Amino acid sequence: MERSPQWRDGRFRNPQTLWNDPWGAVGSLFRRDRNSTPREPLPVAHPTRADLEAAAPSGLRATWLGHSTVYLDVDGTRILTDPVWGRRASPVGWAGPRRFYAPLIPLEEVPVPQVVAISHDHYDHLDEGTLRRMKDWDTRFVVPLGVGARLVRWGVPGARITELDWWESIRVGDLEVVLTPARHASGRGLRDKDRTLWGGFAFLGPRHRVYFSGDTGMFQGLVDIGARLGPFDLTMIEAGAYNPAWPDWHLGPEQAVAAHRMVRGRVLLPIHWGLFDLAAHGWTEPVERVLAAAGPAGATVALPRPGEGFEPEASPHQRWWPTLPWKTGAEVPIRATLDGRPAVQGGLP
């Protein structure tokens, strides 16, 4: 870890500083959208083991299981990203953001993939209870530097864990897995801030390429990812949980569409929305704003129901969420800073 170019002065560092408005963040808690959580059950799908095991005719299939959990088939190699089967994204079981709907398939019914890829150690991406239930899986756990120690404490054999720094890779069968840079943070308590690395992933198969953003704010490194590893047949980019008080932590909808173009994506699957209430905006607002931005940008967006598998060659685009009031990007803009300087917000694409 200490030999990593990202490690300085006792912790991992971003290529650009994260800017925060603490008082604005606190104030937003008292101005939550009245539709920040669903009021009615959602029309989710329930994939079966057979559905996930079936070969994808095109060679590429994605099944979004909510938030950042996606089950992928990339040219015959199965991948599971940021698996969260827990009831809450929280260090305790009695408080914290609660799932909008129960897991769409029992974890015991999930076909064990060849790769489990975890982007960072925040609670909505790394769930201890889920990993303890997965500890005996015969799979390759691929994680950023430092995250492997957490898995070992939860019973995952160290021999099944591969830790990567940015741009490092591992080959699993015919698939190359690359940890890509991201602008974010890590930590699960008050004393471990940024003591483990964070990142996204590129999954490079013989025929198809997929980009998974993990959590990231906007930064110019996305262009490098596209130049070095793209173009991508499918991008899975976080588009939810945003606020002007912390514009560098997550992309937000409009910047998610911009990031899709920066990494040279063909079809965009918006993730990191629709399962947990992690910000003050309405729960449907991310997807509405993604669609509003995608039209002028000429971006193709896949909008499957949670649990519905799809192949990018036939991207689903049906409206399965309710029509609710939402704030536009013009009303509540999310613009990343340049190296933590809010005076120049909007300087990035």
N, C-alpha and C positions, 0 to 999 in steps of 0.2 A: 504494500500500500504506500509506504513512504517513498518508494522509488518512482511512483507514478508522477508524470508531469502535472497531474491535476491536484496533487497533495502539496499544500504549503502551510507552514506555521501550525501544524497539528490537525489539519482537517482538509477535506476536499474543497476545491474552489471552482466557481463557475468561470467560463470565459468572459462573462460580463456580470457585473454586480446586479443583485436583485433589489429593486426599490420597493419600499413599503410605506404606506400611510397608516400608522397604527390607530389613530383616532378615527380615521375614515372607515377602517375595518370594523372597529367596535360599533360605530354608528350604524353601519349597514345591518347589524344584527337586529336593530330596532326598526328597520324599514324593510323587512322581508316581504317579498311578493306573497300575496294571499294564496297563490297557486304554486308555492314552492314544492309541494308534494301532491301526488294525485289524490283525487277525491273518490275515484271509482276504480275498480279492478282493471288492470291493463290486459289487452288481448294478446297475451304472450303465447308462444309455441313451446311445446315440450318435446325436444328431440329424444330419440331413443338411442340405445347403444348401436343398433343396426344403422340408424341414420348417420351417426358419426363415423362408423366403420366403413360405410359404403365408399367405394372409389369415386372420386370426382371425375365425370366424363371429360371435362376440360383440363384436368390436372390441378385445378386450384379451387378450393371451396373454403368459405369462412362461415362460422356459426357464432354470432355474437350472443353471449350469455349474460350481458349486462355490464355496464361500467367499462372496465378495461379487460374483461375476461373474454377471450375469443379462442375457439377451437378451430385450428387451421389444418387443412390438408394441402401441402405444397409439393406437388409432383410425387405423391406417395409417402411423404414424411409427415407425421402428425405432430402438431405443436399446440401447446396450451399456454396462453399468456396471462400473467398476473391473476392466478386462480384465487378467487374469493368466494367461498361457500358460507362464510359466517353470517350471522344475523345482523351484526352491526360492524361498521368501520370504526372501531374504537378499541382502546386498551381494556375496557371493561364491558361486561355483558349486559349491564343494566342501564347504560346511558350511551349517548353518541348517535351518529347518523344510522338509521335503521333502513333495511332494504325495503323498496317499494313492493317487491314480490318475492316469494320463496325461490330458492334455487330451482332452475328449470329442469334439471335432471339430477338425481341423486349422485353424489360423488362416486359412490361404489359402482354405479352403472356406466361411468365415463370410461371409454376405451383408453387404456394407458398409452399416452403419446410417447414418441421417441424423445421429445424435448419439452421441458417446462421452462419457460423464459420469464424471469421476474425483473421488472425494470428498476425498482427501488424499494425501500423498506417502509414507506408510509402505510398506514393501516388499511387504506382502501385498495392497496396493491399487494401487500404481503400480510396474509392472515394466518396467525399462528395455528389456530384450530384446524384450518384447512391443510396446512403443511404437515401437521402431526398425523393427520389421516392419510397423507400421501407418502409418508416416510418410507414405506416398503415398496413403493412403485419402482419397477425396473425401468428407469428413465434417466435422462441426462438433465440435471438442473443447471441452467445457465443463468448466472447472476453477475451484477457488477461487483467490483472489489469490496470486500468486507462483509457483504451480505451472506456469504456462505457460512460464516461463523454462527449466525442466527439459526440457520437451518440445521447445523450440526447439533446445537443445543436442543433442538426440537426433535432430534432422533434421526435425521436424514444422514445416511452414511457419507462421510467426506469423499469417498471414492466416486460417488455419483454426482459430485458438485464440481462445476467449472466456474471459476471467477475470471472476469475479463475487465480490462481497462478499455477506454475508448479506442476504437478502431481495431482492437484485437478480435480474433475470431477462433472458432472451433468448427470442425467438420463432424457431422453426425450422419453417417451413411452418405447419401448423395447431396445432403443439404449443408451449406455453409451458413453459420450463425455469426453475425458481426454485431458487437456492441457499439452503438453510435452515440455521439455526443448529445447532450441535452442541457438546457438551462433550467435548473430546478434546485432541489435540496434534498436532504434526508434527515432521518432521526425519528425515534419513537418515544422519546422522553425529554426531560429538561437538561440532561447532561451528555447527550450523544449527538448533538446537532452536527450534521455533515461529516460524521465519522465513517460513513460508508458512501460509496459512489452511487450515482444514478445514471440512467441512460435510456436510450431506445434500442431497437433491434432492426437489423436487416436480415431477412431470411431469403437466401439465394439458392434456388433449386436449379436443376438442369434446364428447365423451360420457363419458370416463373420466378418473379422477384416480388417480395412483400416488405413494406416498411411499417414498423410499429413504433409510434412516437414515444410511448411511455408518457410521462408528464414533462412538459417543457414550455418555457416561454419562447417568444420569438427571438431568434438570433441568426446571424449570418452563416453559422455553421450548417444550417439546413441546406444551403446552396452546395456546400462541400459534400454533404451526404448524397445529394442527387447526382453530382458530377462524378463521384467516386464509385457509387454503388447502384445508381439508377440506370435507366428509368424503371419504375415500379409498376407492375400490373395492378397492384392494390396497395393503397395506403390506409392505415388505421390510425387516425390522428385524434387526439383529445380535443374536444370542442366545448366541454361544459365545465362548470365550477370556476367562475371568473368574477372579478370585481375591479373597478377602477382603482381601488385602494391597494391592490397587489397585482399590477398588470404584467409583471415579469414572471410570475410563477406558472401560469397556464396561458395557452394561446388565446382562448376565446374563439367564437365562431368565425369571424371574418379572417382572423389571422390563421385559423386552421385551414381555411380554403387557400390562403396565400402560401402556407407551408406546404400544402399538397402540390402546388405548382412549383415551389422551390426545389422540392426533392424529385420532381419530374414524375408525378404520379398520373395514372390513367383513370382509376376509379377510387373514389374516397369513401371510406366507411367511417363516419363520425363515431367516436367512442367517448368514454368518460362522462356519460350523461345517462339519465333515465333509470337510475337505480338507487342513488343516494342523494340526499339533500345536503350539499356541501357549500352552498353559497346562497346569496339573498335573492337571486333571480328566479323566475318561474321555471318549473321543471321542463316545460316544452320549449322554452325560449331558445336554447342552443340549436335545436334542429331547425326551427323557423329561421333563425339568423343565418345558419349555414346555407339553407336553400336560397335565401335572399341574396347572399354573396356569391353563390355558385353560378347563378344565371348569368350575370354580367361577365364572370370570369371564364365561362365556358367549361366549367368543371362538371364531371359526371359524379353524382352522389348515389351511393347505395343506402337504402333505408329499410332494411329488413326488420320484421318484428323481433323482439328479443327471443332467442331460441330458434329462429328460422335460418336454416343454412341457405347459402346462395353462392353462385359462381359469378365472378365479375363480368363474364361475357354476357350474362343476362341479369343485370343489376336490378333488384326490386326497388320500386319507387312509389309504393302505395302509402297513403296517409293512414297510419294505424293509431296515431295519438290524437287526443281531442283538440278541437280548436279553442284556444284560450287566449286572453289578452297577453301581449308580450311587448317588451321594449326593443326598439330597433337599435342597430349599431350607431346610428346618428344620435339617438337619445342617450344611450349609455355606451360610449365608445371604450373599447379595450385596446390600448395602444402601448406596446412595449417601450421602455426607456432604452436609451443608448448608454450602457454601462452604468445604470443606476442614476442617470441624470434626468429627472422628470421634466426639466425645462425644455428638453428636446424630444418629448414624446411624439411618436408618429414618424420618426426618422427611418424606421424599417418598413419593408413592404407590408 
